């Protein structure tokens, strides 16, 4: 099963990468920039596998660069907050 098949698995995957980045000493700006690059890659190269990913792709596609950075930053915040609540 791919991490993209299930949105919760995708968020767990992102959360794990966030933890690795933080433990490696990356600052918040660097982590958010990596999230933006991942989002850009996924929007261009990967077909959405579920409703949540389709919605994120649609938002990404209509957003300008500033809005895409906001989406990436919100995804980082989402997985970070969920990780601290478990």
N, CA, C and O atoms as CSV, one atom per row, in Angstrom:
chain,resi,resn,atom,element,x,y,z
A,1,UNK,N,N,0.843,-1.185,0.000
A,1,UNK,CA,C,0.000,0.000,0.000
A,1,UNK,C,C,0.886,1.247,0.000
A,1,UNK,O,O,1.828,1.345,0.786
A,2,UNK,N,N,0.589,2.167,-0.858
A,2,UNK,CA,C,1.308,3.437,-0.941
A,2,UNK,C,C,0.815,4.380,0.149
A,2,UNK,O,O,-0.341,4.308,0.568
A,3,UNK,N,N,1.698,5.265,0.605
A,3,UNK,CA,C,1.277,6.259,1.603
A,3,UNK,C,C,0.228,7.190,1.024
A,3,UNK,O,O,-0.481,7.863,1.773
A,4,UNK,N,N,0.117,7.241,-0.302
A,4,UNK,CA,C,-0.864,8.120,-0.929
A,4,UNK,C,C,-2.249,7.493,-1.018
A,4,UNK,O,O,-3.214,8.185,-1.344
A,5,UNK,N,N,-2.367,6.206,-0.736
A,5,UNK,CA,C,-3.665,5.536,-0.837
A,5,UNK,C,C,-4.644,5.974,0.253
A,5,UNK,O,O,-5.856,5.963,0.042
A,6,UNK,N,N,-4.128,6.352,1.392
A,6,UNK,CA,C,-4.961,6.710,2.530
A,6,UNK,C,C,-4.443,8.032,3.097
A,6,UNK,O,O,-3.250,8.166,3.367
A,7,UNK,N,N,-5.339,9.012,3.277
A,7,UNK,CA,C,-4.908,10.341,3.700
A,7,UNK,C,C,-4.277,10.324,5.089
A,7,UNK,O,O,-3.336,11.075,5.345
A,8,UNK,N,N,-4.779,9.484,5.985
A,8,UNK,CA,C,-4.169,9.399,7.314
A,8,UNK,C,C,-2.745,8.853,7.230
A,8,UNK,O,O,-1.859,9.313,7.950
A,9,UNK,N,N,-2.525,7.872,6.353
A,9,UNK,CA,C,-1.163,7.362,6.161
A,9,UNK,C,C,-0.260,8.448,5.584
A,9,UNK,O,O,0.908,8.558,5.955
A,10,UNK,N,N,-0.813,9.250,4.670
A,10,UNK,CA,C,-0.055,10.351,4.072
A,10,UNK,C,C,0.338,11.363,5.149
A,10,UNK,O,O,1.476,11.829,5.182
A,11,UNK,N,N,-0.604,11.698,6.025
A,11,UNK,CA,C,-0.293,12.654,7.090
A,11,UNK,C,C,0.750,12.065,8.048
A,11,UNK,O,O,1.638,12.782,8.508
A,12,UNK,N,N,0.648,10.775,8.348
A,12,UNK,CA,C,1.649,10.130,9.201
A,12,UNK,C,C,3.027,10.183,8.558
A,12,UNK,O,O,4.026,10.454,9.226
A,13,UNK,N,N,3.072,9.920,7.251
A,13,UNK,CA,C,4.328,9.975,6.503
A,13,UNK,C,C,4.930,11.382,6.579
A,13,UNK,O,O,6.119,11.539,6.857
A,14,UNK,N,N,4.102,12.399,6.332
A,14,UNK,CA,C,4.582,13.780,6.420
A,14,UNK,C,C,5.046,14.113,7.826
A,14,UNK,O,O,6.066,14.777,8.008
A,15,UNK,N,N,4.307,13.658,8.810
A,15,UNK,CA,C,4.686,13.897,10.202
A,15,UNK,C,C,6.033,13.287,10.542
A,15,UNK,O,O,6.843,13.899,11.238
A,16,UNK,N,N,6.273,12.069,10.045
A,16,UNK,CA,C,7.568,11.425,10.272
A,16,UNK,C,C,8.697,12.223,9.628
A,16,UNK,O,O,9.758,12.395,10.227
A,17,UNK,N,N,8.468,12.714,8.394
A,17,UNK,CA,C,9.494,13.520,7.716
A,17,UNK,C,C,9.722,14.840,8.456
A,17,UNK,O,O,10.852,15.317,8.549
A,18,UNK,N,N,8.654,15.419,8.974
A,18,UNK,CA,C,8.772,16.656,9.759
A,18,UNK,C,C,9.636,16.411,10.993
A,18,UNK,O,O,10.535,17.196,11.295
A,19,UNK,N,N,9.361,15.322,11.700
A,19,UNK,CA,C,10.158,14.981,12.881
A,19,UNK,C,C,11.631,14.792,12.518
A,19,UNK,O,O,12.515,15.260,13.235
A,20,UNK,N,N,11.890,14.108,11.410
A,20,UNK,CA,C,13.272,13.894,10.980
A,20,UNK,C,C,13.955,15.225,10.680
A,20,UNK,O,O,15.105,15.440,11.064
A,21,UNK,N,N,13.245,16.113,9.996
A,21,UNK,CA,C,13.810,17.423,9.677
A,21,UNK,C,C,14.126,18.227,10.918
A,21,UNK,O,O,15.184,18.849,11.017
A,22,UNK,N,N,13.194,18.211,11.874
A,22,UNK,CA,C,13.415,18.953,13.114
A,22,UNK,C,C,14.589,18.380,13.891
A,22,UNK,O,O,15.404,19.127,14.431
A,23,UNK,N,N,14.678,17.043,13.949
A,23,UNK,CA,C,15.780,16.413,14.677
A,23,UNK,C,C,17.120,16.612,13.963
A,23,UNK,O,O,18.177,16.513,14.585
A,24,UNK,N,N,17.072,16.889,12.669
A,24,UNK,CA,C,18.298,17.157,11.906
A,24,UNK,C,C,18.720,18.624,11.999
A,24,UNK,O,O,19.757,19.014,11.463
A,25,UNK,N,N,17.908,19.428,12.683
A,25,UNK,CA,C,18.266,20.822,12.894
A,25,UNK,C,C,17.707,21.792,11.865
A,25,UNK,O,O,18.099,22.959,11.843
A,26,UNK,N,N,16.790,21.327,11.006
A,26,UNK,CA,C,16.188,22.254,10.045
A,26,UNK,C,C,15.281,23.235,10.773
A,26,UNK,O,O,14.544,22.857,11.684
A,27,UNK,N,N,15.343,24.497,10.364
A,27,UNK,CA,C,14.463,25.491,10.961
A,27,UNK,C,C,13.088,25.457,10.287
A,27,UNK,O,O,12.897,24.785,9.273
A,28,UNK,N,N,12.147,26.184,10.860
A,28,UNK,CA,C,10.764,26.177,10.378
A,28,UNK,C,C,10.668,26.620,8.917
A,28,UNK,O,O,9.910,26.037,8.143
A,29,UNK,N,N,11.421,27.634,8.542
A,29,UNK,CA,C,11.390,28.120,7.154
A,29,UNK,C,C,11.841,27.027,6.184
A,29,UNK,O,O,11.221,26.828,5.139
A,30,UNK,N,N,12.910,26.327,6.526
A,30,UNK,CA,C,13.421,25.259,5.660
A,30,UNK,C,C,12.419,24.123,5.530
A,30,UNK,O,O,12.216,23.590,4.440
A,31,UNK,N,N,11.799,23.757,6.634
A,31,UNK,CA,C,10.798,22.683,6.606
A,31,UNK,C,C,9.617,23.092,5.742
A,31,UNK,O,O,9.125,22.295,4.944
A,32,UNK,N,N,9.157,24.337,5.896
A,32,UNK,CA,C,8.034,24.810,5.090
A,32,UNK,C,C,8.393,24.870,3.606
A,32,UNK,O,O,7.550,24.595,2.751
A,33,UNK,N,N,9.629,25.225,3.301
A,33,UNK,CA,C,10.064,25.270,1.901
A,33,UNK,C,C,10.100,23.866,1.296
A,33,UNK,O,O,9.711,23.673,0.144
A,34,UNK,N,N,10.564,22.897,2.068
A,34,UNK,CA,C,10.564,21.509,1.597
A,34,UNK,C,C,9.131,21.041,1.371
A,34,UNK,O,O,8.849,20.367,0.381
A,35,UNK,N,N,8.229,21.393,2.277
A,35,UNK,CA,C,6.814,21.024,2.112
A,35,UNK,C,C,6.242,21.631,0.836
A,35,UNK,O,O,5.468,20.983,0.132
A,36,UNK,N,N,6.619,22.874,0.536
A,36,UNK,CA,C,6.174,23.522,-0.694
A,36,UNK,C,C,6.692,22.759,-1.911
A,36,UNK,O,O,5.942,22.518,-2.857
A,37,UNK,N,N,7.954,22.382,-1.892
A,37,UNK,CA,C,8.544,21.653,-3.013
A,37,UNK,C,C,7.880,20.291,-3.193
A,37,UNK,O,O,7.649,19.859,-4.322
A,38,UNK,N,N,7.574,19.616,-2.098
A,38,UNK,CA,C,6.875,18.332,-2.172
A,38,UNK,C,C,5.482,18.526,-2.759
A,38,UNK,O,O,5.053,17.766,-3.626
A,39,UNK,N,N,4.778,19.554,-2.277
A,39,UNK,CA,C,3.445,19.837,-2.806
A,39,UNK,C,C,3.474,20.135,-4.284
A,39,UNK,O,O,2.608,19.673,-5.027
A,40,UNK,N,N,4.453,20.896,-4.723
A,40,UNK,CA,C,4.591,21.227,-6.139
A,40,UNK,C,C,4.854,19.969,-6.963
A,40,UNK,O,O,4.262,19.779,-8.025
A,41,UNK,N,N,5.739,19.118,-6.469
A,41,UNK,CA,C,6.034,17.863,-7.155
A,41,UNK,C,C,4.786,16.979,-7.245
A,41,UNK,O,O,4.459,16.461,-8.313
A,42,UNK,N,N,4.102,16.814,-6.124
A,42,UNK,CA,C,2.913,15.962,-6.111
A,42,UNK,C,C,1.840,16.488,-7.059
A,42,UNK,O,O,1.207,15.707,-7.770
A,43,UNK,N,N,1.631,17.791,-7.075
A,43,UNK,CA,C,0.607,18.380,-7.940
A,43,UNK,C,C,0.927,18.155,-9.417
A,43,UNK,O,O,0.028,17.979,-10.239
A,44,UNK,N,N,2.225,18.163,-9.742
A,44,UNK,CA,C,2.637,18.012,-11.143
A,44,UNK,C,C,2.806,16.562,-11.583
A,44,UNK,O,O,2.601,16.243,-12.753
A,45,UNK,N,N,3.178,15.684,-10.656
A,45,UNK,CA,C,3.631,14.350,-11.055
A,45,UNK,C,C,2.795,13.176,-10.554
A,45,UNK,O,O,2.946,12.064,-11.059
A,46,UNK,N,N,1.919,13.395,-9.576
A,46,UNK,CA,C,1.240,12.274,-8.931
A,46,UNK,C,C,-0.268,12.463,-9.013
A,46,UNK,O,O,-0.794,13.523,-8.673
A,47,UNK,N,N,-0.953,11.421,-9.469
A,47,UNK,CA,C,-2.415,11.471,-9.506
A,47,UNK,C,C,-2.961,11.306,-8.094
A,47,UNK,O,O,-2.528,10.412,-7.367
A,48,UNK,N,N,-3.907,12.157,-7.693
A,48,UNK,CA,C,-4.512,12.017,-6.364
A,48,UNK,C,C,-5.161,10.638,-6.203
A,48,UNK,O,O,-5.783,10.118,-7.129
A,49,UNK,N,N,-5.003,10.067,-5.021
A,49,UNK,CA,C,-5.515,8.721,-4.762
A,49,UNK,C,C,-6.795,8.698,-3.929
A,49,UNK,O,O,-7.398,7.641,-3.748
A,50,UNK,N,N,-7.211,9.855,-3.424
A,50,UNK,CA,C,-8.413,9.886,-2.599
A,50,UNK,C,C,-9.012,11.296,-2.653
A,50,UNK,O,O,-8.423,12.208,-3.233
A,51,UNK,N,N,-10.171,11.456,-2.050
A,51,UNK,CA,C,-10.885,12.741,-2.114
A,51,UNK,C,C,-10.084,13.892,-1.513
A,51,UNK,O,O,-10.083,14.995,-2.060
A,52,UNK,N,N,-9.403,13.646,-0.396
A,52,UNK,CA,C,-8.641,14.703,0.251
A,52,UNK,C,C,-7.499,15.174,-0.654
A,52,UNK,O,O,-7.251,16.373,-0.778
A,53,UNK,N,N,-6.819,14.236,-1.274
A,53,UNK,CA,C,-5.717,14.608,-2.165
A,53,UNK,C,C,-6.235,15.327,-3.410
A,53,UNK,O,O,-5.580,16.239,-3.915
A,54,UNK,N,N,-7.402,14.924,-3.908
A,54,UNK,CA,C,-7.986,15.623,-5.055
A,54,UNK,C,C,-8.311,17.073,-4.690
A,54,UNK,O,O,-8.065,17.983,-5.481
A,55,UNK,N,N,-8.857,17.286,-3.506
A,55,UNK,CA,C,-9.163,18.635,-3.052
A,55,UNK,C,C,-7.883,19.461,-2.921
A,55,UNK,O,O,-7.833,20.604,-3.376
A,56,UNK,N,N,-6.851,18.887,-2.301
A,56,UNK,CA,C,-5.586,19.612,-2.166
A,56,UNK,C,C,-4.999,19.969,-3.527
A,56,UNK,O,O,-4.480,21.070,-3.713
A,57,UNK,N,N,-5.080,19.036,-4.481
A,57,UNK,CA,C,-4.567,19.321,-5.826
A,57,UNK,C,C,-5.363,20.441,-6.485
A,57,UNK,O,O,-4.784,21.321,-7.122
A,58,UNK,N,N,-6.682,20.415,-6.336
A,58,UNK,CA,C,-7.511,21.474,-6.926
A,58,UNK,C,C,-7.159,22.832,-6.313
A,58,UNK,O,O,-7.042,23.825,-7.031
A,59,UNK,N,N,-6.991,22.878,-4.995
A,59,UNK,CA,C,-6.610,24.121,-4.329
A,59,UNK,C,C,-5.231,24.579,-4.795
A,59,UNK,O,O,-5.011,25.763,-5.050
A,60,UNK,N,N,-4.310,23.629,-4.902
A,60,UNK,CA,C,-2.956,23.945,-5.350
A,60,UNK,C,C,-2.986,24.524,-6.766
A,60,UNK,O,O,-2.319,25.514,-7.065
A,61,UNK,N,N,-3.776,23.881,-7.627
A,61,UNK,CA,C,-3.833,24.305,-9.031
A,61,UNK,C,C,-4.403,25.705,-9.213
A,61,UNK,O,O,-3.976,26.432,-10.110
A,62,UNK,N,N,-5.363,26.094,-8.374
A,62,UNK,CA,C,-5.963,27.431,-8.528
A,62,UNK,C,C,-5.199,28.499,-7.751
A,62,UNK,O,O,-5.392,29.692,-7.984
A,63,UNK,N,N,-4.345,28.083,-6.841
A,63,UNK,CA,C,-3.623,29.043,-6.013
A,63,UNK,C,C,-2.414,29.631,-6.718
A,63,UNK,O,O,-1.812,28.998,-7.586
A,64,UNK,N,N,-2.069,30.852,-6.330
A,64,UNK,CA,C,-0.819,31.442,-6.803
A,64,UNK,C,C,0.303,30.954,-5.872
A,64,UNK,O,O,0.048,30.181,-4.948
A,65,UNK,N,N,1.522,31.396,-6.110
A,65,UNK,CA,C,2.645,30.886,-5.325
A,65,UNK,C,C,2.488,31.175,-3.831
A,65,UNK,O,O,2.800,30.316,-3.006
A,66,UNK,N,N,2.016,32.354,-3.473
A,66,UNK,CA,C,1.820,32.698,-2.068
A,66,UNK,C,C,0.780,31.771,-1.429
A,66,UNK,O,O,0.967,31.307,-0.304
A,67,UNK,N,N,-0.299,31.506,-2.141
A,67,UNK,CA,C,-1.348,30.626,-1.618
A,67,UNK,C,C,-0.853,29.185,-1.521
A,67,UNK,O,O,-1.233,28.461,-0.600
A,68,UNK,N,N,-0.014,28.765,-2.460
A,68,UNK,CA,C,0.550,27.414,-2.404
A,68,UNK,C,C,1.480,27.277,-1.200
A,68,UNK,O,O,1.497,26.237,-0.542
A,69,UNK,N,N,2.242,28.310,-0.915
A,69,UNK,CA,C,3.079,28.283,0.289
A,69,UNK,C,C,2.196,28.178,1.535
A,69,UNK,O,O,2.538,27.474,2.485
A,70,UNK,N,N,1.064,28.880,1.528
A,70,UNK,CA,C,0.147,28.811,2.670
A,70,UNK,C,C,-0.393,27.392,2.839
A,70,UNK,O,O,-0.489,26.897,3.962
A,71,UNK,N,N,-0.745,26.736,1.738
A,71,UNK,CA,C,-1.239,25.347,1.816
A,71,UNK,C,C,-0.154,24.447,2.391
A,71,UNK,O,O,-0.423,23.641,3.281
A,72,UNK,N,N,1.068,24.578,1.890
A,72,UNK,CA,C,2.179,23.760,2.389
A,72,UNK,C,C,2.412,24.017,3.874
A,72,UNK,O,O,2.611,23.080,4.647
A,73,UNK,N,N,2.387,25.286,4.270
A,73,UNK,CA,C,2.589,25.628,5.683
A,73,UNK,C,C,1.475,25.049,6.552
A,73,UNK,O,O,1.730,24.583,7.663
A,74,UNK,N,N,0.255,25.077,6.052
A,74,UNK,CA,C,-0.869,24.510,6.806
A,74,UNK,C,C,-0.746,22.991,6.933
A,74,UNK,O,O,-1.085,22.430,7.974
A,75,UNK,N,N,-0.268,22.329,5.891
A,75,UNK,CA,C,-0.071,20.877,5.974
A,75,UNK,C,C,0.992,20.552,7.028
A,75,UNK,O,O,0.838,19.607,7.802
A,76,UNK,N,N,2.070,21.340,7.050
A,76,UNK,CA,C,3.107,21.145,8.075
A,76,UNK,C,C,2.498,21.330,9.460
A,76,UNK,O,O,2.722,20.524,10.362
A,77,UNK,N,N,1.735,22.390,9.613
A,77,UNK,CA,C,1.093,22.667,10.907
A,77,UNK,C,C,0.116,21.554,11.287
A,77,UNK,O,O,0.066,21.144,12.447
A,78,UNK,N,N,-0.647,21.073,10.335
A,78,UNK,CA,C,-1.611,19.991,10.587
A,78,UNK,C,C,-0.918,18.750,11.109
A,78,UNK,O,O,-1.308,18.206,12.143
A,79,UNK,N,N,0.113,18.294,10.401
A,79,UNK,CA,C,0.762,17.057,10.841
A,79,UNK,C,C,1.561,17.270,12.114
A,79,UNK,O,O,1.702,16.347,12.915
A,80,UNK,N,N,2.087,18.476,12.314
A,80,UNK,CA,C,2.806,18.751,13.556
A,80,UNK,C,C,1.856,18.741,14.741
A,80,UNK,O,O,2.140,18.132,15.772
A,81,UNK,N,N,0.709,19.430,14.584
A,81,UNK,CA,C,-0.273,19.492,15.668
A,81,UNK,C,C,-0.857,18.122,15.977
A,81,UNK,O,O,-1.062,17.785,17.143
A,82,UNK,N,N,-1.125,17.332,14.949
A,82,UNK,CA,C,-1.670,15.986,15.168
A,82,UNK,C,C,-0.642,15.092,15.856
A,82,UNK,O,O,-0.985,14.242,16.677
A,83,UNK,N,N,0.630,15.306,15.500
A,83,UNK,CA,C,1.687,14.518,16.137
A,83,UNK,C,C,1.849,14.834,17.603
A,83,UNK,O,O,2.200,13.955,18.391
A,84,UNK,N,N,1.599,16.085,17.989
A,84,UNK,CA,C,1.731,16.456,19.391
A,84,UNK,C,C,0.490,16.070,20.200
A,84,UNK,O,O,0.522,16.057,21.431
A,85,UNK,N,N,-0.608,15.754,19.495
A,85,UNK,CA,C,-1.832,15.378,20.191
A,85,UNK,C,C,-1.979,13.877,20.369
A,85,UNK,O,O,-2.942,13.422,20.986
A,86,UNK,N,N,-1.042,13.101,19.839
A,86,UNK,CA,C,-1.130,11.632,19.984
A,86,UNK,C,C,-0.303,11.148,21.127
A,86,UNK,O,O,-0.261,9.946,21.392
